């Protein structure tokens, strides 16, 4: 039985979404994105590595 946080949520705690959003706006990462943002893609790639 799980009594703590999942591994994925523990990894995400180390990342700051505010800093990541600032970097994506600096380099126009979400310029032509409609639905699947860079933050969502990063989370999917991290989850896939697990």
Secondary structure, DSSP 8 states (H G I E B T S, - for coil): ---S--HHHHHHHHS-HHHHHHHHHHTTTTTT-SSS-HHHHHHHHHHHH-
